[in-house]
Amino acid sequence: MSEFRRLAARTLPCSRVRNPWADLTRVAFAKRDPSTRPTSIDLDTPKWLGLQVRHHQETGDTVTVELMARYKVGGKAHRMHEISRFNREDGRRYYVDGDFPG
């Protein structure tokens, strides 16, 4: 099992924590590569429904992960499909950027 899948398995289901969206957002912000990290984050809290890891590939210090996240905001369901790129630096993985296929 890959490092990413182990992390996802430990983190989900998100119902075990008080505010999973805010917690995951804070973690994602902290793990973002400093060169692409925004200066602030918005912790508007949609209802987290699930995360599916569709594919991952590790090449040296780079990891590419395809995922589908499902959530609700104001009672309306949404999906986010992202292909994310991470870099490893000093033994930690940092989010660099992602593509959002149509």
N, C-alpha and C positions, 0 to 999 in steps of 0.2 A: 504494500500500500504506500502511495507517495506521501510526502510530507504535507502537501496541500489537502489530500483526502483525509489524512489523520486529523488535521486541524478542523476541517469541516465536520467530521464525525464527532469531535469533541465539542464543537460549538453548537451543533444542531441536535435535537430540536431547540429552538430559541425560547420556547415557553419556560425553560428552567430559570431564566434571568428576568429581572424586573422590567427592563426596557431594552429588548434585544436590538432594535434598530439603532438606537442611540449608542449602545455599547459597541455594535459592529462598526458603526460609522466612526467612532473614536479610534478603534483599533485600526481601521483602514486608513484613517488620517495619519496616525502615528507611524504606520508602516510605509507610507508613501515616500517615494524618493524625494529628497529635499529640492532637487532641481525642478520638479513638476508639482510640488505640493502647494495648494492654495493657501492664502494667508489666514482664512477663517473657514468654519464649516457651519452649515445650517442643520440643526438637530430636530427639525420638524419630524414628528414621529408617526409614520404610517404603520399600519398593522402588518407585521412580517408574516408571510404565509409559507415561504419555503425557498430553498436554494438547491438547484440541481447542477452538479458538475458534469458537463457533457463530454469534455475531452481535456486532457492536459499533456504537455510535452516538455520535457526538460532537456536542454542543450547547454552543457557547461554551466555557466552562472546565470543563464536566462531560462525562465519558465513561462510558457504560454498556457493560459487556462481559458476554456470556453465554458460559460455558465449561463443559467437562466434563473433569475430571481423573480419571485412573485410576491406582491404586496397590495394592500388596500389603503387608499387615502380618501377620506370623506365618504366611505362606503363604496367607492368605485375601485374595481380590481385593475391592476396594472402588471405588466411583465417587462423585465429588462433583460435583454440578451446582450451579453458582452464577451468579447475576446480580450482578455487582460494580459498584460506583459509585466513580469516581475524581474528584478535583478537581485543577485545575491551579493552582499557586501559584508565582510567581517562575520560570516556565518548566518546572517539574517536576510530574509527576503523583503524587498521593498517594491511596492506597486509603482510602475513607471507611467503607463498609459493603457488605453484600451480602445477598441473599435466596437461600434454598435451596428451589427449587420441589420439590414432592412427586414 
